[in-house]
Amino acid sequence: MSVAPNSFDRRMLEALICPLTQTRLEYDADAQELISRAANLAFPIRNGIPVMLVDEGRVLE
């Protein structure tokens, strides 16, 4: 299965958890981010690949 460069396979979301809090993530398709409400961080998705590094997370406002 091929994935378009800027798309994210939503089924992958079931396997991913926040690296900081070990909690579920929410997918923000518009921002291409995975949101951890518990950690108050948004992790970027670049070229269809989630970057799950705490240092790469954006603090939510």
GROMACS elastic network, one bead per residue, 0.5 to 0.9 nm:
[ bonds ]
;  ai    aj funct       b0    kb
    3     6     6  0.81329   500
    3     7     6  0.64274   500
    3     8     6  0.73315   500
    3     9     6  0.74003   500
    3    48     6  0.72281   500
    4     7     6  0.53172   500
    4     8     6  0.80424   500
    4    47     6  0.80664   500
    4    48     6  0.72571   500
    5     8     6  0.84624   500
    5    46     6  0.82713   500
    5    48     6  0.55841   500
    5    49     6  0.88905   500
    6    32     6  0.80062   500
    6    45     6  0.81554   500
    6    46     6  0.71535   500
    6    47     6  0.50784   500
    6    48     6  0.51967   500
    6    49     6  0.87679   500
    7    29     6  0.83805   500
    7    32     6  0.80825   500
    7    45     6  0.86032   500
    7    46     6  0.89920   500
    7    47     6  0.72790   500
    7    48     6  0.50644   500
    7    49     6  0.86444   500
    8    11     6  0.87165   500
    8    12     6  0.79912   500
    8    13     6  0.89076   500
    8    27     6  0.89844   500
    8    29     6  0.81955   500
    8    32     6  0.79976   500
    8    45     6  0.75925   500
    8    47     6  0.84140   500
    8    49     6  0.71311   500
    8    50     6  0.81968   500
    9    12     6  0.55820   500
    9    13     6  0.74964   500
    9    48     6  0.76717   500
   10    13     6  0.53142   500
   10    14     6  0.76181   500
   10    27     6  0.78261   500
   11    14     6  0.57141   500
   11    15     6  0.76197   500
   12    15     6  0.54380   500
   12    16     6  0.65104   500
   13    16     6  0.51604   500
   13    17     6  0.78202   500
   13    24     6  0.83928   500
   13    25     6  0.70763   500
   13    26     6  0.78274   500
   13    27     6  0.75389   500
   13    34     6  0.84771   500
   14    17     6  0.80300   500
   14    24     6  0.81532   500
   14    25     6  0.85498   500
   16    19     6  0.87032   500
   16    22     6  0.89642   500
   16    23     6  0.88924   500
   16    24     6  0.73416   500
   16    25     6  0.71994   500
   16    52     6  0.88317   500
   17    20     6  0.86721   500
   17    21     6  0.80407   500
   17    22     6  0.53553   500
   17    23     6  0.53913   500
   17    24     6  0.50978   500
   17    25     6  0.59383   500
   17    36     6  0.83858   500
   17    52     6  0.88235   500
   18    21     6  0.55277   500
   18    23     6  0.53550   500
   18    24     6  0.64341   500
   18    25     6  0.64084   500
   18    34     6  0.88846   500
   18    35     6  0.84670   500
   18    36     6  0.61737   500
   18    38     6  0.85182   500
   18    39     6  0.77509   500
   18    41     6  0.89688   500
   18    43     6  0.89283   500
   18    52     6  0.74811   500
   18    54     6  0.87727   500
   19    22     6  0.56884   500
   19    23     6  0.81809   500
   19    52     6  0.66700   500
   19    53     6  0.71833   500
   19    54     6  0.69405   500
   20    23     6  0.82495   500
   20    38     6  0.89112   500
   20    39     6  0.67678   500
   20    53     6  0.89241   500
   20    54     6  0.69077   500
   21    24     6  0.88079   500
   21    36     6  0.83141   500
   21    38     6  0.66825   500
   21    39     6  0.62867   500
   23    36     6  0.73112   500
   23    37     6  0.86346   500
   23    38     6  0.70332   500
   23    39     6  0.86752   500
   24    35     6  0.86568   500
   24    36     6  0.69240   500
   24    37     6  0.85513   500
   24    38     6  0.86342   500
   25    34     6  0.59173   500
   25    35     6  0.53160   500
   25    36     6  0.50609   500
   25    37     6  0.75456   500
   26    33     6  0.83473   500
   26    34     6  0.55083   500
   26    36     6  0.66746   500
   26    37     6  0.81417   500
   27    31     6  0.89136   500
   27    32     6  0.75240   500
   27    33     6  0.61782   500
   27    35     6  0.62530   500
   28    31     6  0.56182   500
   28    32     6  0.56589   500
   28    33     6  0.52666   500
   28    34     6  0.60957   500
   28    35     6  0.70340   500
   29    33     6  0.68605   500
   29    34     6  0.86195   500
   30    33     6  0.80367   500
   31    34     6  0.87835   500
   31    44     6  0.81889   500
   31    45     6  0.87086   500
   32    43     6  0.86334   500
   32    44     6  0.62747   500
   32    45     6  0.53960   500
   32    46     6  0.78026   500
   32    48     6  0.85847   500
   32    50     6  0.89447   500
   33    42     6  0.58428   500
   33    43     6  0.52727   500
   33    45     6  0.53633   500
   33    46     6  0.87930   500
   33    50     6  0.77139   500
   34    41     6  0.83928   500
   34    42     6  0.54995   500
   34    43     6  0.50064   500
   34    44     6  0.64643   500
   34    45     6  0.72446   500
   34    50     6  0.74948   500
   34    51     6  0.89748   500
   34    52     6  0.87637   500
   35    38     6  0.89451   500
   35    39     6  0.86839   500
   35    40     6  0.76291   500
   35    41     6  0.60305   500
   35    43     6  0.63127   500
   35    44     6  0.88790   500
   35    60     6  0.85976   500
   36    39     6  0.54133   500
   36    40     6  0.57234   500
   36    41     6  0.52953   500
   36    42     6  0.61273   500
   36    43     6  0.79148   500
   37    41     6  0.67251   500
   37    42     6  0.83743   500
   37    60     6  0.84646   500
   38    41     6  0.79755   500
   39    42     6  0.86912   500
   39    59     6  0.85612   500
   40    58     6  0.83896   500
   40    59     6  0.59469   500
   40    60     6  0.53821   500
   40    61     6  0.81965   500
   41    54     6  0.82246   500
   41    57     6  0.54847   500
   41    58     6  0.53228   500
   41    60     6  0.54258   500
   42    56     6  0.86118   500
   42    57     6  0.52371   500
   42    59     6  0.64346   500
   42    60     6  0.65186   500
   43    50     6  0.69824   500
   43    51     6  0.60988   500
   43    52     6  0.60922   500
   43    53     6  0.75525   500
   43    54     6  0.78727   500
   43    56     6  0.65765   500
   43    58     6  0.63991   500
   44    49     6  0.83850   500
   44    50     6  0.60093   500
   44    51     6  0.56530   500
   44    52     6  0.77833   500
   44    56     6  0.74014   500
   44    57     6  0.69394   500
   44    58     6  0.79592   500
   45    48     6  0.57708   500
   45    49     6  0.52344   500
   45    51     6  0.59123   500
   45    52     6  0.87573   500
   46    49     6  0.52036   500
   46    50     6  0.63116   500
   46    51     6  0.70711   500
   47    50     6  0.84052   500
   51    54     6  0.88000   500
   51    56     6  0.70219   500
   51    57     6  0.82003   500
   52    55     6  0.87239   500
   52    56     6  0.73254   500
   52    57     6  0.75829   500
   53    56     6  0.52476   500
   53    57     6  0.65842   500
   54    57     6  0.51630   500
   54    58     6  0.86216   500
   55    58     6  0.83126   500
